[in-house]
Amino acid sequence: MIKRKRKKNKNFNINQKSFYFEDYLETNQKNKKVEKSNISQDRIYLLFFLFFSLITIFSIKITFISLKNFEVYNQKKNSFYFTSLRRDIVDRNGILISRNIKSFHAAIKPNLIKNKENFLIKIRLNFPDLSIKKVEQQLNKGKYFYLKRRLDQNDKEKLWSLGEKGIIFEPFQSRIYTHANLYSHILGQVDYDNYGISGVEKYFDKELKDKKLLNNPLRLTLDTNIQHIIDDELNKALEIFNATGGGALLMDVNNGEVLSLVSLPNFNINKRENITDKNYTNKITKGIYELGSIFKTFTIALALEKNLVSPKTIIKDIPRKIKCSIHEISDIKKFPKDLSVEDILIRSSNIGTLMLAKKIGEQDYKNFIKETNLLDIPELELEELGTPLSFKWNKCKLETISYGHGIAVTPLQASATYAALTNGGNVIKPTLINNKEQQENKKIISPKTSKKINTILRKVVTEKEGTASLADIYGYNVGGKTGTSQKYGNKNENLNTFISVFPSQDPKYVLLVMLENPQVATDLIYDYRGIKIKGTRNEAGWNSVYVAGKIIKKIGPILAINNDEVYNNHVVKKTN
């Protein structure tokens, strides 16, 4: 065996590490670093995974909660709770006159309408009231829009039958008025968001939306049965006398509760029409009128209260005409030169009333008008209230105001003043709220003077020379005063008014009836003191009084007023 000698590497150093070993160590260290790096990355990935997992879980939970809430919301929409977010309104007897119900808006998603031309044809055929041009413009814009708001059941069925996926029925709360036109001038309206924008709805908006009171209806003083009767009779009167408008107010003389308020023309508040025509103004609360001779009662009452005269005092030498400044004042009819104070009111003498006003004096008359609140903004739970016209107490103002010219007020204020004159002298505040306490505690005349006025007002109806004979309805002891005047600001239009109180021996109610621009009803046969005659004059006694008589005859039994009373020589006696 030959042993080979290993050649020595001259360059070999025992202390020098092998290239391979060093490489191994380096590689090993690198691998360890890589391993550590990978571990760090894994941890980061894990953290990210956990984070995104939590986000996903949270998102799922939120979605679930949202869907759950949506489900609950939908349940509420279908519940009474949803439809009662605005309180009911009822009349004094609990009859429903306003309520929220579930309804729908019809909206359109243009991208879901496959055949726009066909869709427009369907809309034109089914809804001729809609502007097809506007609908087409909205479709072309491609944005979500409302086709028709506040759908009634008929419209909803029409749209449903079209079978268009692009028609969306949005549920919402709709305010309905169970008597359509009947209370349009009182209740007012709400907007699409259920906020009151007029009438009682606006005045009591906060109270009507009070969640704590949702099950407690807002009770008004109105009587629906009486409202129907008065509305019906007034509509008939507009036709009979060819009048352009009219109004009526029935109010309790002791507490100011309004039982009925009618203004014509009216409108269907369920249709949410935007009424801008001045003819649709609430004539009772917002209309400003010179009410004519009904003011004579105020003058007579003040003269009696000041003890300047008594009802039987004779005013002598009453002239036929009186000139005041550039104005000439006269009586329409020829009266005797000598008239008693009560005869001045019964016959409705302008000159006689003027002479009494001069006895009173301007300052006392001015103070009286102030005490009556006639020149203040009327008080009632409505937004639609008129402001009486301001004036200066210049020359002839006292004379003209004494018989109802030169002063313009609302029929509401005039009625409230008549209530005070006939209820013992107590000033009252008209109200639509049941059992509302009167805040006024002042008198404008004494109970003694009030009784005298009631007696004279009764004679205006019963006496031969009186101007209101057509209101002498058996059993109800009606008293009152007529007023025939020109409409303020338009001498070509006239206003005929009658304010009555009944029963006159102890008044409980005041009833005002007014007609705008009535004409002579030549075909109407009047029962005038038992005689059948045709009307030939266009005065309040021949139209407004006639209407008031018809109304009192029908509402009397409802009001339960002493139907056992009969007349004997104009003296009321009780029968067994």
Secondary structure as the mmCIF struct_conf table of DSSP 4:
data_model
#
loop_
_struct_conf.conf_type_id
_struct_conf.id
_struct_conf.beg_label_comp_id
_struct_conf.beg_label_asym_id
_struct_conf.beg_label_seq_id
_struct_conf.end_label_comp_id
_struct_conf.end_label_asym_id
_struct_conf.end_label_seq_id
HELX_LH_PP_P HELX_LH_PP_P1 ILE A 2 ASN A 9
TURN_TY1_P TURN_TY1_P1 LYS A 10 ASN A 11
TURN_TY1_P TURN_TY1_P2 ILE A 14 ASN A 15
BEND BEND1 GLN A 16 GLN A 16
HELX_LH_PP_P HELX_LH_PP_P2 LYS A 17 SER A 18
HELX_RH_AL_P HELX_RH_AL_P1 PHE A 19 LYS A 77
TURN_TY1_P TURN_TY1_P3 ASN A 78 ASN A 78
BEND BEND2 SER A 79 SER A 79
TURN_TY1_P TURN_TY1_P4 PHE A 80 TYR A 81
HELX_RH_3T_P HELX_RH_3T_P1 PHE A 82 SER A 84
BEND BEND3 LEU A 85 ARG A 86
STRN STRN1 ILE A 89 VAL A 90
TURN_TY1_P TURN_TY1_P5 ARG A 92 ASN A 93
STRN STRN2 LEU A 96 ILE A 108
HELX_RH_3T_P HELX_RH_3T_P2 PRO A 110 LEU A 112
BEND BEND4 LYS A 114 LYS A 114
HELX_RH_AL_P HELX_RH_AL_P2 LYS A 116 ASN A 126
TURN_TY1_P TURN_TY1_P6 PRO A 128 ASP A 129
BEND BEND5 LEU A 130 LEU A 130
HELX_RH_AL_P HELX_RH_AL_P3 ILE A 132 LYS A 141
TURN_TY1_P TURN_TY1_P7 GLY A 142 GLY A 142
BEND BEND6 LYS A 143 LYS A 143
STRN STRN3 PHE A 145 LYS A 148
BEND BEND7 ARG A 149 ARG A 150
HELX_RH_AL_P HELX_RH_AL_P4 GLN A 153 SER A 161
TURN_TY1_P TURN_TY1_P8 LEU A 162 LEU A 162
TURN_TY1_P TURN_TY1_P9 LYS A 165 GLY A 166
STRN STRN4 ILE A 167 ILE A 176
TURN_TY1_P TURN_TY1_P10 THR A 178 TYR A 183
HELX_RH_AL_P HELX_RH_AL_P5 SER A 184 LEU A 187
STRN STRN5 VAL A 190 VAL A 190
TURN_TY1_P TURN_TY1_P11 TYR A 192 ASP A 193
BEND BEND8 ASN A 194 ASN A 194
STRN STRN6 GLY A 196 GLY A 196
BEND BEND9 SER A 198 SER A 198
HELX_RH_AL_P HELX_RH_AL_P6 GLY A 199 TYR A 203
TURN_TY1_P TURN_TY1_P12 PHE A 204 PHE A 204
HELX_RH_AL_P HELX_RH_AL_P7 ASP A 205 LEU A 208
TURN_TY1_P TURN_TY1_P13 LYS A 209 LYS A 209
HELX_RH_3T_P HELX_RH_3T_P3 LYS A 211 LEU A 213
TURN_TY1_P TURN_TY1_P14 LEU A 214 ASN A 215
BEND BEND10 ASN A 216 ASN A 216
HELX_LH_PP_P HELX_LH_PP_P3 PRO A 217 PRO A 217
STRN STRN7 LEU A 218 ARG A 219
STRN STRN8 LEU A 220 LEU A 220
BEND BEND11 THR A 221 THR A 221
HELX_RH_AL_P HELX_RH_AL_P8 THR A 224 ILE A 240
TURN_TY1_P TURN_TY1_P15 PHE A 241 ASN A 242
BEND BEND12 THR A 244 THR A 244
STRN STRN9 GLY A 245 ASP A 252
TURN_TY1_P TURN_TY1_P16 VAL A 253 ASN A 255
STRN STRN10 GLU A 257 GLU A 257
STRN STRN11 VAL A 258 LEU A 264
BEND BEND13 PRO A 265 PRO A 265
HELX_RH_3T_P HELX_RH_3T_P4 ILE A 269 LYS A 271
TURN_TY1_P TURN_TY1_P17 ARG A 272 ARG A 272
HELX_RH_3T_P HELX_RH_3T_P5 LYS A 278 TYR A 280
BEND BEND14 THR A 281 THR A 281
TURN_TY1_P TURN_TY1_P18 LYS A 283 LYS A 286
STRN STRN12 TYR A 289 TYR A 289
HELX_RH_3T_P HELX_RH_3T_P6 GLY A 292 PHE A 295
HELX_RH_AL_P HELX_RH_AL_P9 LYS A 296 GLU A 305
TURN_TY1_P TURN_TY1_P19 LYS A 306 ASN A 307
BEND BEND15 LEU A 308 LEU A 308
TURN_TY1_P TURN_TY1_P20 PRO A 311 LYS A 312
STRN STRN13 ILE A 314 ILE A 315
BEND BEND16 ARG A 320 ARG A 320
STRN STRN14 LYS A 321 CYS A 324
TURN_TY1_P TURN_TY1_P21 SER A 325 ILE A 326
STRN STRN15 HIS A 327 SER A 330
BEND BEND17 ILE A 332 LYS A 333
BEND BEND18 LYS A 337 LYS A 337
STRN STRN16 LEU A 339 SER A 340
HELX_RH_AL_P HELX_RH_AL_P10 VAL A 341 ARG A 347
TURN_TY1_P TURN_TY1_P22 SER A 348 SER A 348
HELX_RH_AL_P HELX_RH_AL_P11 ASN A 350 ILE A 360
HELX_RH_AL_P HELX_RH_AL_P12 GLU A 362 THR A 372
TURN_TY1_P TURN_TY1_P23 ASN A 373 LEU A 375
BEND BEND19 ASP A 376 ASP A 376
HELX_LH_PP_P HELX_LH_PP_P4 ILE A 377 PRO A 378
BEND BEND20 GLU A 381 GLU A 381
BEND BEND21 GLU A 383 GLU A 383
HELX_LH_PP_P HELX_LH_PP_P5 PRO A 388 SER A 390
TURN_TY1_P TURN_TY1_P24 LYS A 395 CYS A 396
HELX_RH_AL_P HELX_RH_AL_P13 LYS A 397 SER A 402
TURN_TY1_P TURN_TY1_P25 TYR A 403 GLY A 404
BEND BEND22 GLY A 406 GLY A 406
STRN STRN17 VAL A 409 VAL A 409
HELX_RH_AL_P HELX_RH_AL_P14 PRO A 411 THR A 422
TURN_TY1_P TURN_TY1_P26 ASN A 423 GLY A 424
BEND BEND23 GLY A 425 GLY A 425
STRN STRN18 ASN A 426 ASN A 426
STRN STRN19 THR A 431 THR A 431
BEND BEND24 LEU A 432 LEU A 432
STRN STRN20 ILE A 433 ILE A 433
TURN_TY1_P TURN_TY1_P27 ASN A 434 ASN A 435
HELX_LH_PP_P HELX_LH_PP_P6 LYS A 436 GLN A 438
STRN STRN21 LYS A 443 LYS A 443
BEND BEND25 ILE A 444 ILE A 445
HELX_RH_AL_P HELX_RH_AL_P15 PRO A 447 THR A 462
BEND BEND26 GLU A 463 GLU A 463
TURN_TY1_P TURN_TY1_P28 LYS A 464 GLU A 465
BEND BEND27 THR A 467 THR A 467
HELX_RH_3T_P HELX_RH_3T_P7 SER A 469 ALA A 471
TURN_TY1_P TURN_TY1_P29 TYR A 474 GLY A 475
BEND BEND28 TYR A 476 TYR A 476
STRN STRN22 GLY A 479 LYS A 487
TURN_TY1_P TURN_TY1_P30 TYR A 488 GLY A 489
STRN STRN23 ASN A 490 PHE A 502
BEND BEND29 PRO A 503 PRO A 503
TURN_TY1_P TURN_TY1_P31 SER A 504 GLN A 505
BEND BEND30 ASP A 506 ASP A 506
STRN STRN24 TYR A 509 GLU A 516
BEND BEND31 ASN A 517 ASN A 517
TURN_TY1_P TURN_TY1_P32 THR A 522 ASP A 523
HELX_LH_PP_P HELX_LH_PP_P7 LEU A 524 LEU A 524
STRN STRN25 ILE A 525 TYR A 528
TURN_TY1_P TURN_TY1_P33 ARG A 529 GLY A 530
STRN STRN26 ILE A 531 LYS A 534
BEND BEND32 GLU A 539 GLU A 539
HELX_RH_3T_P HELX_RH_3T_P8 ALA A 540 TRP A 542
TURN_TY1_P TURN_TY1_P34 ASN A 543 ASN A 543
HELX_RH_AL_P HELX_RH_AL_P16 SER A 544 LEU A 559
TURN_TY1_P TURN_TY1_P35 ALA A 560 ALA A 560
TURN_TY1_P TURN_TY1_P36 ASN A 563 ASP A 564
STRN STRN27 GLU A 565 ASN A 568
TURN_TY1_P TURN_TY1_P37 ASN A 569 HIS A 570
STRN STRN28 VAL A 571 LYS A 574
#
